[in-house]
Amino acid sequence: VHEFFVGDQFHALKEEIYAELHRLTMHSKEAGYVPYTNAVLHCMGEEKNKEMLHFHSEKLAVAFGLIATPFGTPLHITENIWVCSDCDTCTRKWMEV
């Protein structure tokens, strides 16, 4: 069991996790994903909001799961409150690529 927070920098595999997250994001953008910045609760400008969405804990957890488990292994990711609409859309797009 692993726990992630927004922008988490404490995991021993953070370099690999962020590299996988970048790879997934590039592929999903090529497949048509556009960050849903309305999901950010604080208005900090369009680019900063996109950056905040990029490092949500759910996305870090998926990236970790993909690098830490054999291909095809089911991942079970839980959220303490709710999954934001951008993370939901993004992870669905990841499953397509």
mmCIF file as gemmi writes it, N, C-alpha and C atoms, coordinates in Angstrom:
data_model
loop_
_atom_site.group_PDB
_atom_site.id
_atom_site.type_symbol
_atom_site.label_atom_id
_atom_site.label_alt_id
_atom_site.label_comp_id
_atom_site.label_asym_id
_atom_site.label_entity_id
_atom_site.label_seq_id
_atom_site.pdbx_PDB_ins_code
_atom_site.Cartn_x
_atom_site.Cartn_y
_atom_site.Cartn_z
_atom_site.occupancy
_atom_site.B_iso_or_equiv
_atom_site.pdbx_formal_charge
_atom_site.auth_seq_id
_atom_site.auth_asym_id
_atom_site.pdbx_PDB_model_num
ATOM 1 N N . VAL Axp A 1 ? 0.855 -1.182 0 1 0 ? 1 A 1
ATOM 2 C CA . VAL Axp A 1 ? 0 0 0 1 0 ? 1 A 1
ATOM 3 C C . VAL Axp A 1 ? 0.89 1.229 0 1 0 ? 1 A 1
ATOM 4 N N . HIS Axp A 2 ? 0.546 2.176 -0.866 1 0 ? 2 A 1
ATOM 5 C CA . HIS Axp A 2 ? 1.295 3.431 -0.962 1 0 ? 2 A 1
ATOM 6 C C . HIS Axp A 2 ? 0.317 4.584 -0.855 1 0 ? 2 A 1
ATOM 7 N N . GLU Axp A 3 ? 0.805 5.696 -0.349 1 0 ? 3 A 1
ATOM 8 C CA . GLU Axp A 3 ? -0.026 6.882 -0.189 1 0 ? 3 A 1
ATOM 9 C C . GLU Axp A 3 ? 0.647 8.049 -0.906 1 0 ? 3 A 1
ATOM 10 N N . PHE Axp A 4 ? -0.145 8.801 -1.661 1 0 ? 4 A 1
ATOM 11 C CA . PHE Axp A 4 ? 0.376 9.94 -2.405 1 0 ? 4 A 1
ATOM 12 C C . PHE Axp A 4 ? -0.411 11.193 -2.071 1 0 ? 4 A 1
ATOM 13 N N . PHE Axp A 5 ? 0.261 12.321 -2.179 1 0 ? 5 A 1
ATOM 14 C CA . PHE Axp A 5 ? -0.35 13.629 -1.99 1 0 ? 5 A 1
ATOM 15 C C . PHE Axp A 5 ? -0.09 14.459 -3.23 1 0 ? 5 A 1
ATOM 16 N N . VAL Axp A 6 ? -0.851 15.514 -3.424 1 0 ? 6 A 1
ATOM 17 C CA . VAL Axp A 6 ? -0.637 16.404 -4.571 1 0 ? 6 A 1
ATOM 18 C C . VAL Axp A 6 ? 0.819 16.871 -4.573 1 0 ? 6 A 1
ATOM 19 N N . GLY Axp A 7 ? 1.48 16.692 -5.717 1 0 ? 7 A 1
ATOM 20 C CA . GLY Axp A 7 ? 2.863 17.14 -5.856 1 0 ? 7 A 1
ATOM 21 C C . GLY Axp A 7 ? 3.851 16.373 -5.003 1 0 ? 7 A 1
ATOM 22 N N . ASP Axp A 8 ? 3.51 15.176 -4.589 1 0 ? 8 A 1
ATOM 23 C CA . ASP Axp A 8 ? 4.332 14.366 -3.694 1 0 ? 8 A 1
ATOM 24 C C . ASP Axp A 8 ? 5.773 14.252 -4.191 1 0 ? 8 A 1
ATOM 25 N N . GLN Axp A 9 ? 6.72 14.566 -3.324 1 0 ? 9 A 1
ATOM 26 C CA . GLN Axp A 9 ? 8.143 14.481 -3.662 1 0 ? 9 A 1
ATOM 27 C C . GLN Axp A 9 ? 8.896 13.52 -2.738 1 0 ? 9 A 1
ATOM 28 N N . PHE Axp A 10 ? 8.157 12.735 -1.936 1 0 ? 10 A 1
ATOM 29 C CA . PHE Axp A 10 ? 8.793 11.936 -0.905 1 0 ? 10 A 1
ATOM 30 C C . PHE Axp A 10 ? 8.951 10.458 -1.229 1 0 ? 10 A 1
ATOM 31 N N . HIS Axp A 11 ? 8.336 9.986 -2.277 1 0 ? 11 A 1
ATOM 32 C CA . HIS Axp A 11 ? 8.421 8.567 -2.606 1 0 ? 11 A 1
ATOM 33 C C . HIS Axp A 11 ? 9.813 8.245 -3.125 1 0 ? 11 A 1
ATOM 34 N N . ALA Axp A 12 ? 10.316 7.085 -2.767 1 0 ? 12 A 1
ATOM 35 C CA . ALA Axp A 12 ? 11.659 6.674 -3.194 1 0 ? 12 A 1
ATOM 36 C C . ALA Axp A 12 ? 11.786 6.579 -4.711 1 0 ? 12 A 1
ATOM 37 N N . LEU Axp A 13 ? 10.698 6.325 -5.406 1 0 ? 13 A 1
ATOM 38 C CA . LEU Axp A 13 ? 10.715 6.199 -6.868 1 0 ? 13 A 1
ATOM 39 C C . LEU Axp A 13 ? 10.175 7.451 -7.564 1 0 ? 13 A 1
ATOM 40 N N . LYS Axp A 14 ? 10.28 8.599 -6.916 1 0 ? 14 A 1
ATOM 41 C CA . LYS Axp A 14 ? 9.661 9.814 -7.468 1 0 ? 14 A 1
ATOM 42 C C . LYS Axp A 14 ? 10.155 10.141 -8.87 1 0 ? 14 A 1
ATOM 43 N N . GLU Axp A 15 ? 11.423 9.928 -9.16 1 0 ? 15 A 1
ATOM 44 C CA . GLU Axp A 15 ? 11.957 10.218 -10.501 1 0 ? 15 A 1
ATOM 45 C C . GLU Axp A 15 ? 11.243 9.373 -11.551 1 0 ? 15 A 1
ATOM 46 N N . GLU Axp A 16 ? 11.11 8.08 -11.268 1 0 ? 16 A 1
ATOM 47 C CA . GLU Axp A 16 ? 10.452 7.171 -12.196 1 0 ? 16 A 1
ATOM 48 C C . GLU Axp A 16 ? 8.952 7.466 -12.305 1 0 ? 16 A 1
ATOM 49 N N . ILE Axp A 17 ? 8.338 7.813 -11.176 1 0 ? 17 A 1
ATOM 50 C CA . ILE Axp A 17 ? 6.903 8.127 -11.168 1 0 ? 17 A 1
ATOM 51 C C . ILE Axp A 17 ? 6.635 9.353 -12.031 1 0 ? 17 A 1
ATOM 52 N N . TYR Axp A 18 ? 7.428 10.397 -11.848 1 0 ? 18 A 1
ATOM 53 C CA . TYR Axp A 18 ? 7.215 11.618 -12.624 1 0 ? 18 A 1
ATOM 54 C C . TYR Axp A 18 ? 7.545 11.413 -14.103 1 0 ? 18 A 1
ATOM 55 N N . ALA Axp A 19 ? 8.512 10.574 -14.397 1 0 ? 19 A 1
ATOM 56 C CA . ALA Axp A 19 ? 8.814 10.267 -15.8 1 0 ? 19 A 1
ATOM 57 C C . ALA Axp A 19 ? 7.635 9.532 -16.446 1 0 ? 19 A 1
ATOM 58 N N . GLU Axp A 20 ? 7.046 8.58 -15.73 1 0 ? 20 A 1
ATOM 59 C CA . GLU Axp A 20 ? 5.894 7.844 -16.249 1 0 ? 20 A 1
ATOM 60 C C . GLU Axp A 20 ? 4.69 8.78 -16.394 1 0 ? 20 A 1
ATOM 61 N N . LEU Axp A 21 ? 4.49 9.654 -15.435 1 0 ? 21 A 1
ATOM 62 C CA . LEU Axp A 21 ? 3.398 10.623 -15.506 1 0 ? 21 A 1
ATOM 63 C C . LEU Axp A 21 ? 3.562 11.528 -16.729 1 0 ? 21 A 1
ATOM 64 N N . HIS Axp A 22 ? 4.778 11.946 -16.994 1 0 ? 22 A 1
ATOM 65 C CA . HIS Axp A 22 ? 5.041 12.78 -18.173 1 0 ? 22 A 1
ATOM 66 C C . HIS Axp A 22 ? 4.739 11.995 -19.455 1 0 ? 22 A 1
ATOM 67 N N . ARG Axp A 23 ? 5.182 10.733 -19.511 1 0 ? 23 A 1
ATOM 68 C CA . ARG Axp A 23 ? 4.936 9.891 -20.683 1 0 ? 23 A 1
ATOM 69 C C . ARG Axp A 23 ? 3.436 9.711 -20.919 1 0 ? 23 A 1
ATOM 70 N N . LEU Axp A 24 ? 2.714 9.41 -19.866 1 0 ? 24 A 1
ATOM 71 C CA . LEU Axp A 24 ? 1.27 9.226 -19.974 1 0 ? 24 A 1
ATOM 72 C C . LEU Axp A 24 ? 0.573 10.507 -20.436 1 0 ? 24 A 1
ATOM 73 N N . THR Axp A 25 ? 1.002 11.625 -19.892 1 0 ? 25 A 1
ATOM 74 C CA . THR Axp A 25 ? 0.388 12.9 -20.249 1 0 ? 25 A 1
ATOM 75 C C . THR Axp A 25 ? 0.635 13.241 -21.712 1 0 ? 25 A 1
ATOM 76 N N . MET Axp A 26 ? 1.839 12.997 -22.193 1 0 ? 26 A 1
ATOM 77 C CA . MET Axp A 26 ? 2.144 13.286 -23.598 1 0 ? 26 A 1
ATOM 78 C C . MET Axp A 26 ? 1.274 12.427 -24.523 1 0 ? 26 A 1
ATOM 79 N N . HIS Axp A 27 ? 1.161 11.138 -24.204 1 0 ? 27 A 1
ATOM 80 C CA . HIS Axp A 27 ? 0.338 10.24 -25.026 1 0 ? 27 A 1
ATOM 81 C C . HIS Axp A 27 ? -1.139 10.636 -24.98 1 0 ? 27 A 1
ATOM 82 N N . SER Axp A 28 ? -1.614 11.004 -23.81 1 0 ? 28 A 1
ATOM 83 C CA . SER Axp A 28 ? -3.034 11.354 -23.702 1 0 ? 28 A 1
ATOM 84 C C . SER Axp A 28 ? -3.335 12.671 -24.415 1 0 ? 28 A 1
ATOM 85 N N . LYS Axp A 29 ? -2.401 13.62 -24.389 1 0 ? 29 A 1
ATOM 86 C CA . LYS Axp A 29 ? -2.602 14.871 -25.127 1 0 ? 29 A 1
ATOM 87 C C . LYS Axp A 29 ? -2.639 14.609 -26.631 1 0 ? 29 A 1
ATOM 88 N N . GLU Axp A 30 ? -1.795 13.691 -27.094 1 0 ? 30 A 1
ATOM 89 C CA . GLU Axp A 30 ? -1.819 13.31 -28.508 1 0 ? 30 A 1
ATOM 90 C C . GLU Axp A 30 ? -3.154 12.66 -28.872 1 0 ? 30 A 1
ATOM 91 N N . ALA Axp A 31 ? -3.782 12.016 -27.881 1 0 ? 31 A 1
ATOM 92 C CA . ALA Axp A 31 ? -5.061 11.34 -28.112 1 0 ? 31 A 1
ATOM 93 C C . ALA Axp A 31 ? -6.251 12.269 -27.882 1 0 ? 31 A 1
ATOM 94 N N . GLY Axp A 32 ? -5.974 13.558 -27.589 1 0 ? 32 A 1
ATOM 95 C CA . GLY Axp A 32 ? -7.059 14.519 -27.476 1 0 ? 32 A 1
ATOM 96 C C . GLY Axp A 32 ? -7.377 15.027 -26.081 1 0 ? 32 A 1
ATOM 97 N N . TYR Axp A 33 ? -6.659 14.568 -25.063 1 0 ? 33 A 1
ATOM 98 C CA . TYR Axp A 33 ? -6.913 15.052 -23.697 1 0 ? 33 A 1
ATOM 99 C C . TYR Axp A 33 ? -6.535 16.528 -23.578 1 0 ? 33 A 1
ATOM 100 N N . VAL Axp A 34 ? -7.425 17.292 -22.97 1 0 ? 34 A 1
ATOM 101 C CA . VAL Axp A 34 ? -7.183 18.704 -22.66 1 0 ? 34 A 1
ATOM 102 C C . VAL Axp A 34 ? -7.473 18.877 -21.174 1 0 ? 34 A 1
ATOM 103 N N . PRO Axp A 35 ? -6.513 19.404 -20.389 1 0 ? 35 A 1
ATOM 104 C CA . PRO Axp A 35 ? -6.749 19.574 -18.957 1 0 ? 35 A 1
ATOM 105 C C . PRO Axp A 35 ? -8.011 20.403 -18.683 1 0 ? 35 A 1
ATOM 106 N N . TYR Axp A 36 ? -8.808 19.935 -17.751 1 0 ? 36 A 1
ATOM 107 C CA . TYR Axp A 36 ? -10.043 20.607 -17.355 1 0 ? 36 A 1
ATOM 108 C C . TYR Axp A 36 ? -9.729 21.498 -16.157 1 0 ? 36 A 1
ATOM 109 N N . THR Axp A 37 ? -9.299 22.712 -16.443 1 0 ? 37 A 1
ATOM 110 C CA . THR Axp A 37 ? -8.805 23.609 -15.386 1 0 ? 37 A 1
ATOM 111 C C . THR Axp A 37 ? -9.895 24.109 -14.457 1 0 ? 37 A 1
ATOM 112 N N . ASN Axp A 38 ? -11.153 23.929 -14.794 1 0 ? 38 A 1
ATOM 113 C CA . ASN Axp A 38 ? -12.228 24.308 -13.872 1 0 ? 38 A 1
ATOM 114 C C . ASN Axp A 38 ? -12.22 23.425 -12.634 1 0 ? 38 A 1
ATOM 115 N N . ALA Axp A 39 ? -11.501 22.31 -12.684 1 0 ? 39 A 1
ATOM 116 C CA . ALA Axp A 39 ? -11.409 21.415 -11.538 1 0 ? 39 A 1
ATOM 117 C C . ALA Axp A 39 ? -10.481 21.96 -10.453 1 0 ? 39 A 1
ATOM 118 N N . VAL Axp A 40 ? -9.69 22.978 -10.766 1 0 ? 40 A 1
ATOM 119 C CA . VAL Axp A 40 ? -8.787 23.577 -9.782 1 0 ? 40 A 1
ATOM 120 C C . VAL Axp A 40 ? -9.596 24.537 -8.925 1 0 ? 40 A 1
ATOM 121 N N . LEU Axp A 41 ? -9.474 24.385 -7.616 1 0 ? 41 A 1
ATOM 122 C CA . LEU Axp A 41 ? -10.292 25.188 -6.711 1 0 ? 41 A 1
ATOM 123 C C . LEU Axp A 41 ? -9.782 26.615 -6.534 1 0 ? 41 A 1
ATOM 124 N N . HIS Axp A 42 ? -8.537 26.865 -6.87 1 0 ? 42 A 1
ATOM 125 C CA . HIS Axp A 42 ? -7.954 28.195 -6.713 1 0 ? 42 A 1
ATOM 126 C C . HIS Axp A 42 ? -7.565 28.728 -8.085 1 0 ? 42 A 1
ATOM 127 N N . CYS Axp A 43 ? -7.959 29.943 -8.391 1 0 ? 43 A 1
ATOM 128 C CA . CYS Axp A 43 ? -7.618 30.532 -9.681 1 0 ? 43 A 1
ATOM 129 C C . CYS Axp A 43 ? -6.222 31.142 -9.603 1 0 ? 43 A 1
ATOM 130 N N . MET Axp A 44 ? -5.268 30.502 -10.289 1 0 ? 44 A 1
ATOM 131 C CA . MET Axp A 44 ? -3.891 30.973 -10.274 1 0 ? 44 A 1
ATOM 132 C C . MET Axp A 44 ? -3.387 31.243 -11.677 1 0 ? 44 A 1
ATOM 133 N N . GLY Axp A 45 ? -4.262 31.337 -12.632 1 0 ? 45 A 1
ATOM 134 C CA . GLY Axp A 45 ? -3.865 31.497 -14.021 1 0 ? 45 A 1
ATOM 135 C C . GLY Axp A 45 ? -3.911 30.156 -14.721 1 0 ? 45 A 1
ATOM 136 N N . GLU Axp A 46 ? -4.171 30.185 -16.011 1 0 ? 46 A 1
ATOM 137 C CA . GLU Axp A 46 ? -4.38 28.962 -16.794 1 0 ? 46 A 1
ATOM 138 C C . GLU Axp A 46 ? -3.206 27.994 -16.718 1 0 ? 46 A 1
ATOM 139 N N . GLU Axp A 47 ? -1.981 28.467 -16.901 1 0 ? 47 A 1
ATOM 140 C CA . GLU Axp A 47 ? -0.814 27.565 -16.909 1 0 ? 47 A 1
ATOM 141 C C . GLU Axp A 47 ? -0.543 26.978 -15.528 1 0 ? 47 A 1
ATOM 142 N N . LYS Axp A 48 ? -0.658 27.781 -14.489 1 0 ? 48 A 1
ATOM 143 C CA . LYS Axp A 48 ? -0.442 27.284 -13.122 1 0 ? 48 A 1
ATOM 144 C C . LYS Axp A 48 ? -1.521 26.271 -12.756 1 0 ? 48 A 1
ATOM 145 N N . ASN Axp A 49 ? -2.757 26.528 -13.185 1 0 ? 49 A 1
ATOM 146 C CA . ASN Axp A 49 ? -3.837 25.574 -12.932 1 0 ? 49 A 1
ATOM 147 C C . ASN Axp A 49 ? -3.568 24.24 -13.628 1 0 ? 49 A 1
ATOM 148 N N . LYS Axp A 50 ? -3.077 24.28 -14.868 1 0 ? 50 A 1
ATOM 149 C CA . LYS Axp A 50 ? -2.733 23.046 -15.588 1 0 ? 50 A 1
ATOM 150 C C . LYS Axp A 50 ? -1.64 22.284 -14.85 1 0 ? 50 A 1
ATOM 151 N N . GLU Axp A 51 ? -0.655 23.022 -14.332 1 0 ? 51 A 1
ATOM 152 C CA . GLU Axp A 51 ? 0.443 22.396 -13.579 1 0 ? 51 A 1
ATOM 153 C C . GLU Axp A 51 ? -0.095 21.73 -12.313 1 0 ? 51 A 1
ATOM 154 N N . MET Axp A 52 ? -1.005 22.403 -11.617 1 0 ? 52 A 1
ATOM 155 C CA . MET Axp A 52 ? -1.587 21.841 -10.397 1 0 ? 52 A 1
ATOM 156 C C . MET Axp A 52 ? -2.339 20.546 -10.7 1 0 ? 52 A 1
ATOM 157 N N . LEU Axp A 53 ? -3.079 20.528 -11.795 1 0 ? 53 A 1
ATOM 158 C CA . LEU Axp A 53 ? -3.815 19.321 -12.181 1 0 ? 53 A 1
ATOM 159 C C . LEU Axp A 53 ? -2.872 18.171 -12.511 1 0 ? 53 A 1
ATOM 160 N N . HIS Axp A 54 ? -1.758 18.488 -13.124 1 0 ? 54 A 1
ATOM 161 C CA . HIS Axp A 54 ? -0.81 17.471 -13.575 1 0 ? 54 A 1
ATOM 162 C C . HIS Axp A 54 ? -0.279 16.625 -12.421 1 0 ? 54 A 1
ATOM 163 N N . PHE Axp A 55 ? -0.177 17.204 -11.245 1 0 ? 55 A 1
ATOM 164 C CA . PHE Axp A 55 ? 0.454 16.516 -10.114 1 0 ? 55 A 1
ATOM 165 C C . PHE Axp A 55 ? -0.533 16.044 -9.049 1 0 ? 55 A 1
ATOM 166 N N . HIS Axp A 56 ? -1.805 15.836 -9.428 1 0 ? 56 A 1
ATOM 167 C CA . HIS Axp A 56 ? -2.777 15.319 -8.465 1 0 ? 56 A 1
ATOM 168 C C . HIS Axp A 56 ? -2.37 13.926 -8.002 1 0 ? 56 A 1
ATOM 169 N N . SER Axp A 57 ? -2.714 13.61 -6.765 1 0 ? 57 A 1
ATOM 170 C CA . SER Axp A 57 ? -2.303 12.343 -6.158 1 0 ? 57 A 1
ATOM 171 C C . SER Axp A 57 ? -2.812 11.127 -6.932 1 0 ? 57 A 1
ATOM 172 N N . GLU Axp A 58 ? -4.003 11.226 -7.509 1 0 ? 58 A 1
ATOM 173 C CA . GLU Axp A 58 ? -4.549 10.096 -8.258 1 0 ? 58 A 1
ATOM 174 C C . GLU Axp A 58 ? -3.673 9.764 -9.459 1 0 ? 58 A 1
ATOM 175 N N . LYS Axp A 59 ? -3.202 10.791 -10.135 1 0 ? 59 A 1
ATOM 176 C CA . LYS Axp A 59 ? -2.344 10.592 -11.309 1 0 ? 59 A 1
ATOM 177 C C . LYS Axp A 59 ? -0.995 10.014 -10.897 1 0 ? 59 A 1
ATOM 178 N N . LEU Axp A 60 ? -0.449 10.497 -9.777 1 0 ? 60 A 1
ATOM 179 C CA . LEU Axp A 60 ? 0.81 9.941 -9.273 1 0 ? 60 A 1
ATOM 180 C C . LEU Axp A 60 ? 0.634 8.473 -8.907 1 0 ? 60 A 1
ATOM 181 N N . ALA Axp A 61 ? -0.504 8.144 -8.305 1 0 ? 61 A 1
ATOM 182 C CA . ALA Axp A 61 ? -0.76 6.759 -7.91 1 0 ? 61 A 1
ATOM 183 C C . ALA Axp A 61 ? -0.856 5.837 -9.125 1 0 ? 61 A 1
ATOM 184 N N . VAL Axp A 62 ? -1.535 6.284 -10.172 1 0 ? 62 A 1
ATOM 185 C CA . VAL Axp A 62 ? -1.631 5.474 -11.391 1 0 ? 62 A 1
ATOM 186 C C . VAL Axp A 62 ? -0.256 5.297 -12.018 1 0 ? 62 A 1
ATOM 187 N N . ALA Axp A 63 ? 0.508 6.375 -12.117 1 0 ? 63 A 1
ATOM 188 C CA . ALA Axp A 63 ? 1.854 6.284 -12.699 1 0 ? 63 A 1
ATOM 189 C C . ALA Axp A 63 ? 2.714 5.307 -11.901 1 0 ? 63 A 1
ATOM 190 N N . PHE Axp A 64 ? 2.649 5.384 -10.575 1 0 ? 64 A 1
ATOM 191 C CA . PHE Axp A 64 ? 3.404 4.449 -9.736 1 0 ? 64 A 1
ATOM 192 C C . PHE Axp A 64 ? 2.947 3.016 -9.984 1 0 ? 64 A 1
ATOM 193 N N . GLY Axp A 65 ? 1.637 2.809 -10.002 1 0 ? 65 A 1
ATOM 194 C CA . GLY Axp A 65 ? 1.111 1.462 -10.215 1 0 ? 65 A 1
ATOM 195 C C . GLY Axp A 65 ? 1.581 0.858 -11.524 1 0 ? 65 A 1
ATOM 196 N N . LEU Axp A 66 ? 1.658 1.683 -12.558 1 0 ? 66 A 1
ATOM 197 C CA . LEU Axp A 66 ? 2.08 1.18 -13.869 1 0 ? 66 A 1
ATOM 198 C C . LEU Axp A 66 ? 3.559 0.805 -13.913 1 0 ? 66 A 1
ATOM 199 N N . ILE Axp A 67 ? 4.392 1.53 -13.159 1 0 ? 67 A 1
ATOM 200 C CA . ILE Axp A 67 ? 5.833 1.187 -13.178 1 0 ? 67 A 1
ATOM 201 C C . ILE Axp A 67 ? 6.187 0.119 -12.157 1 0 ? 67 A 1
ATOM 202 N N . ALA Axp A 68 ? 5.328 -0.089 -11.15 1 0 ? 68 A 1
ATOM 203 C CA . ALA Axp A 68 ? 5.679 -0.99 -10.054 1 0 ? 68 A 1
ATOM 204 C C . ALA Axp A 68 ? 5.02 -2.362 -10.142 1 0 ? 68 A 1
ATOM 205 N N . THR Axp A 69 ? 4.162 -2.569 -11.135 1 0 ? 69 A 1
ATOM 206 C CA . THR Axp A 69 ? 3.473 -3.851 -11.25 1 0 ? 69 A 1
ATOM 207 C C . THR Axp A 69 ? 3.632 -4.403 -12.662 1 0 ? 69 A 1
ATOM 208 N N . PRO Axp A 70 ? 3.514 -5.715 -12.819 1 0 ? 70 A 1
ATOM 209 C CA . PRO Axp A 70 ? 3.581 -6.291 -14.161 1 0 ? 70 A 1
ATOM 210 C C . PRO Axp A 70 ? 2.437 -5.798 -15.042 1 0 ? 70 A 1
ATOM 211 N N . PHE Axp A 71 ? 2.678 -5.747 -16.337 1 0 ? 71 A 1
ATOM 212 C CA . PHE Axp A 71 ? 1.662 -5.315 -17.301 1 0 ? 71 A 1
ATOM 213 C C . PHE Axp A 71 ? 0.386 -6.126 -17.114 1 0 ? 71 A 1
ATOM 214 N N . GLY Axp A 72 ? -0.734 -5.433 -17.118 1 0 ? 72 A 1
ATOM 215 C CA . GLY Axp A 72 ? -2.028 -6.101 -17.005 1 0 ? 72 A 1
ATOM 216 C C . GLY Axp A 72 ? -2.522 -6.285 -15.586 1 0 ? 72 A 1
ATOM 217 N N . THR Axp A 73 ? -1.705 -5.933 -14.6 1 0 ? 73 A 1
ATOM 218 C CA . THR Axp A 73 ? -2.126 -6.065 -13.207 1 0 ? 73 A 1
ATOM 219 C C . THR Axp A 73 ? -3.201 -5.033 -12.891 1 0 ? 73 A 1
ATOM 220 N N . PRO Axp A 74 ? -4.324 -5.452 -12.318 1 0 ? 74 A 1
ATOM 221 C CA . PRO Axp A 74 ? -5.349 -4.47 -11.935 1 0 ? 74 A 1
ATOM 222 C C . PRO Axp A 74 ? -4.816 -3.539 -10.837 1 0 ? 74 A 1
ATOM 223 N N . LEU Axp A 75 ? -5.123 -2.269 -10.955 1 0 ? 75 A 1
ATOM 224 C CA . LEU Axp A 75 ? -4.729 -1.294 -9.935 1 0 ? 75 A 1
ATOM 225 C C . LEU Axp A 75 ? -5.966 -0.889 -9.159 1 0 ? 75 A 1
ATOM 226 N N . HIS Axp A 76 ? -5.834 -0.822 -7.851 1 0 ? 76 A 1
ATOM 227 C CA . HIS Axp A 76 ? -6.943 -0.365 -7.008 1 0 ? 76 A 1
ATOM 228 C C . HIS Axp A 76 ? -6.495 0.93 -6.347 1 0 ? 76 A 1
ATOM 229 N N . ILE Axp A 77 ? -7.085 2.042 -6.781 1 0 ? 77 A 1
ATOM 230 C CA . ILE Axp A 77 ? -6.701 3.35 -6.272 1 0 ? 77 A 1
ATOM 231 C C . ILE Axp A 77 ? -7.912 3.951 -5.574 1 0 ? 77 A 1
ATOM 232 N N . THR Axp A 78 ? -7.718 4.343 -4.334 1 0 ? 78 A 1
ATOM 233 C CA . THR Axp A 78 ? -8.806 4.96 -3.584 1 0 ? 78 A 1
ATOM 234 C C . THR Axp A 78 ? -8.457 6.415 -3.308 1 0 ? 78 A 1
ATOM 235 N N . GLU Axp A 79 ? -9.482 7.209 -3.167 1 0 ? 79 A 1
ATOM 236 C CA . GLU Axp A 79 ? -9.344 8.637 -2.896 1 0 ? 79 A 1
ATOM 237 C C . GLU Axp A 79 ? -10.076 8.916 -1.592 1 0 ? 79 A 1
ATOM 238 N N . ASN Axp A 80 ? -9.521 9.786 -0.765 1 0 ? 80 A 1
ATOM 239 C CA . ASN Axp A 80 ? -10.144 10.025 0.533 1 0 ? 80 A 1
ATOM 240 C C . ASN Axp A 80 ? -11.441 10.831 0.453 1 0 ? 80 A 1
ATOM 241 N N . ILE Axp A 81 ? -11.639 11.594 -0.614 1 0 ? 81 A 1
ATOM 242 C CA . ILE Axp A 81 ? -12.865 12.391 -0.721 1 0 ? 81 A 1
ATOM 243 C C . ILE Axp A 81 ? -13.561 12.062 -2.037 1 0 ? 81 A 1
ATOM 244 N N . TRP Axp A 82 ? -13.058 12.589 -3.141 1 0 ? 82 A 1
ATOM 245 C CA . TRP Axp A 82 ? -13.633 12.349 -4.463 1 0 ? 82 A 1
ATOM 246 C C . TRP Axp A 82 ? -12.547 12.584 -5.5 1 0 ? 82 A 1
ATOM 247 N N . VAL Axp A 83 ? -12.727 11.999 -6.648 1 0 ? 83 A 1
ATOM 248 C CA . VAL Axp A 83 ? -11.784 12.172 -7.746 1 0 ? 83 A 1
ATOM 249 C C . VAL Axp A 83 ? -12.27 13.364 -8.561 1 0 ? 83 A 1
ATOM 250 N N . CYS Axp A 84 ? -11.383 14.31 -8.837 1 0 ? 84 A 1
ATOM 251 C CA . CYS Axp A 84 ? -11.8 15.483 -9.609 1 0 ? 84 A 1
ATOM 252 C C . CYS Axp A 84 ? -12.103 15.069 -11.055 1 0 ? 84 A 1
ATOM 253 N N . SER Axp A 85 ? -12.89 15.893 -11.713 1 0 ? 85 A 1
ATOM 254 C CA . SER Axp A 85 ? -13.321 15.555 -13.073 1 0 ? 85 A 1
ATOM 255 C C . SER Axp A 85 ? -12.147 15.471 -14.04 1 0 ? 85 A 1
ATOM 256 N N . ASP Axp A 86 ? -11.099 16.263 -13.827 1 0 ? 86 A 1
ATOM 257 C CA . ASP Axp A 86 ? -9.935 16.179 -14.706 1 0 ? 86 A 1
ATOM 258 C C . ASP Axp A 86 ? -9.215 14.846 -14.536 1 0 ? 86 A 1
ATOM 259 N N . CYS Axp A 87 ? -9.024 14.416 -13.291 1 0 ? 87 A 1
ATOM 260 C CA . CYS Axp A 87 ? -8.35 13.129 -13.055 1 0 ? 87 A 1
ATOM 261 C C . CYS Axp A 87 ? -9.161 11.978 -13.641 1 0 ? 87 A 1
ATOM 262 N N . ASP Axp A 88 ? -10.471 12.043 -13.506 1 0 ? 88 A 1
ATOM 263 C CA . ASP Axp A 88 ? -11.335 11.018 -14.082 1 0 ? 88 A 1
ATOM 264 C C . ASP Axp A 88 ? -11.173 10.975 -15.599 1 0 ? 88 A 1
ATOM 265 N N . THR Axp A 89 ? -11.251 12.133 -16.24 1 0 ? 89 A 1
ATOM 266 C CA . THR Axp A 89 ? -11.109 12.211 -17.7 1 0 ? 89 A 1
ATOM 267 C C . THR Axp A 89 ? -9.725 11.754 -18.142 1 0 ? 89 A 1
ATOM 268 N N . CYS Axp A 90 ? -8.718 12.216 -17.438 1 0 ? 90 A 1
ATOM 269 C CA . CYS Axp A 90 ? -7.336 11.893 -17.805 1 0 ? 90 A 1
ATOM 270 C C . CYS Axp A 90 ? -7.06 10.391 -17.68 1 0 ? 90 A 1
ATOM 271 N N . THR Axp A 91 ? -7.46 9.786 -16.577 1 0 ? 91 A 1
ATOM 272 C CA . THR Axp A 91 ? -7.19 8.355 -16.413 1 0 ? 91 A 1
ATOM 273 C C . THR Axp A 91 ? -7.976 7.524 -17.427 1 0 ? 91 A 1
ATOM 274 N N . ARG Axp A 92 ? -9.159 7.967 -17.792 1 0 ? 92 A 1
ATOM 275 C CA . ARG Axp A 92 ? -9.906 7.263 -18.85 1 0 ? 92 A 1
ATOM 276 C C . ARG Axp A 92 ? -9.15 7.344 -20.177 1 0 ? 92 A 1
ATOM 277 N N . LYS Axp A 93 ? -8.582 8.492 -20.458 1 0 ? 93 A 1
ATOM 278 C CA . LYS Axp A 93 ? -7.804 8.671 -21.691 1 0 ? 93 A 1
ATOM 279 C C . LYS Axp A 93 ? -6.548 7.798 -21.644 1 0 ? 93 A 1
ATOM 280 N N . TRP Axp A 94 ? -5.926 7.687 -20.46 1 0 ? 94 A 1
ATOM 281 C CA . TRP Axp A 94 ? -4.742 6.836 -20.322 1 0 ? 94 A 1
ATOM 282 C C . TRP Axp A 94 ? -5.064 5.388 -20.667 1 0 ? 94 A 1
ATOM 283 N N . MET Axp A 95 ? -6.245 4.954 -20.291 1 0 ? 95 A 1
ATOM 284 C CA . MET Axp A 95 ? -6.62 3.569 -20.559 1 0 ? 95 A 1
ATOM 285 C C . MET Axp A 95 ? -6.796 3.308 -22.056 1 0 ? 95 A 1
ATOM 286 N N . GLU Axp A 96 ? -6.982 4.376 -22.824 1 0 ? 96 A 1
ATOM 287 C CA . GLU Axp A 96 ? -7.122 4.238 -24.279 1 0 ? 96 A 1
ATOM 288 C C . GLU Axp A 96 ? -5.775 4.165 -24.991 1 0 ? 96 A 1
ATOM 289 N N . VAL Axp A 97 ? -4.734 4.726 -24.375 1 0 ? 97 A 1
ATOM 290 C CA . VAL Axp A 97 ? -3.422 4.781 -25.059 1 0 ? 97 A 1
ATOM 291 C C . VAL Axp A 97 ? -2.5 3.678 -24.642 1 0 ? 97 A 1
